């Protein structure tokens, strides 16, 4: 299972996941693979907080 903030599913929350988040920021997309970590349909600051809270884990 992937962790919250793990966009690429490699089991780590790191810079690679941030790049996925930032590349979709402001877009209406769904799912962690697109950086929408809270699955609300929009990649936004709330998703960044999820990524940041789990960074390095």
Secondary structure, 3 states (H helix, E strand, C coil): CCCCCCCCCCCCCCHHHHHHHHHHCCCCCCCHHHCCCCCCCCCCHHHHHHHHHHCCC
